[in-house]
Amino acid sequence: MKKYISIFLAIMCILSLVGCGKKEPVGDPPSVSFQATILEIIDQTYLVEPVEGSQELKSSDQITVPMKNLDPSLEPEVGDIIEITYDGSIAESYPAQITEVYGIKVVEEVTVGGDLIPMVMVNGEIYMDTGHESTVEARCGMMDGEITSTVDATEQPTKDNESNFGTGYGYQYGTQEGLIEIYMNDRWWVFATERALASSQLMVDPVAPVTIKNIFTGEEAPLSVNEDIRVISDILLSDTWNTEGTTDCLSNIEITINGETYKYHSDCGTFNDKVKQQYLSLDDATKEKVNAMIEKYVSLTATEVPAE
């Protein structure tokens, strides 16, 4: 009997020793965070440039980051600064690559110059305020449509009968293609498509906001002559863009029309659209015309100006 008791006590001692052993907790995988500016968004991947002072910038000035573990309510855009948390590994290539991402959040959103020009979408097309009151006197009493939804003044409408200036306004189709007339505050106001604004046949003067800036000197000015607006709009809205990417031309001019910015190199006469990844090259005659127009507002200096 004593033999069995001894065996039982020995087993209990062994079990007590095992029970007292501590199991090491499994911690979270190591992670590193850095901030970067979004340069492009391609196929569920961000191409980013690490901000100044970050260790990742020492690895590469361009890094691809997969859209993983991103808050579904967020929609980062080109120009936004995001914070990326990852496993600390960066593949050496160009652009460099991060594959294991634990989280992405927006730190700073890009701003696009405040409110946009008043606009509305009708039949899939954007109509913009021309700033002109209609001169039509005899009109039928029936409305062709009504604005039923709205977005913020900083946004562009995305569906029919949606505006960025409010709801409840009736409209009628204009006397020319590309025009509608909206009844607001007891007046009829003329709205037009971009192509109609760029057309020399349009019988009202366009007031689409267009600014020109010299990247190197910082000079900036709005286009004040309607014919100049038509010239530049007609070029930028043409169907002659090459969609195979952008060129390596060192742009010296920025042209912004209704919130969209295009780069231009006055020496070679080439426009680059970084957002849509396309370029447009002008012939010599058109380049001279465009350059002469630009010089009425800013200089064509194409080299960096030294600080005084």
Order of alpha helices (4+ residues) and beta strands (2+ residues): alpha-beta-beta-alpha-beta-beta-beta-beta-beta-beta-beta-beta-beta-beta-beta-beta-alpha-beta-beta-alpha-beta-beta-beta-beta-alpha
